[in-house]
Amino acid sequence: ALAAMTKEEKENYANLVKIRDDATKLFGYEWHIDHTIPLSLGGTNTIDNLEVVPALWNISKKNRNSDSYWG
């Protein structure tokens, strides 16, 4: 999906990769970058549709829309 991103979206994504990796190290379990609204359901790669969440939560929601993990 990175190829379809704008320059700004790629920069935002790179920041989220760092946050994801830092969270994984800090908490000792895997974290993911998640689309709140999946791309397949009309979501975008804009920063307001992306968040860093625990991997198990992301996997459990599968390809469904979700409220933000953080509230």
C-alpha positions, -999 to +999 in steps of 0.1 A: +000+000+000+030+023+003+032+029-034-003+045-034+007+069-006+015+106-011+048+119+002+032+132+033+014+099+039+047+081+036+064+104+061+035+099+085+037+062+080+075+062+087+067+080+120+041+054+129+066+026+121+090+041+147+061+044+173+051+008+166+087-005+170+092+015+202+059+002+216+069-034+208+102-029+226+086-010+256+057-034+262+073-067+251+046-077+227+039-069+191+021-038+179+007-030+144-002+000+124-039-003+118-064+014+095-094+024+116-115+020+084-099-007+063-087+002+028-110-024+014-139-007+029-131+028+017-105+038+043-075+059+034-038+061+043-043+095+058-030+100+094-065+104+108-073+068+097-041+052+111-031+043+146-006+021+164-025-007+183-016-040+199-013-068+173-037-091+190-064-064+190-058-057+153-058-093+143-090-099+163-109-071+145-100-086+111-113-065+082-140-047+100-144-010+107-135-001+142-137+027+166-103+040+174-085+017+199-077+047+220-113+058+224 
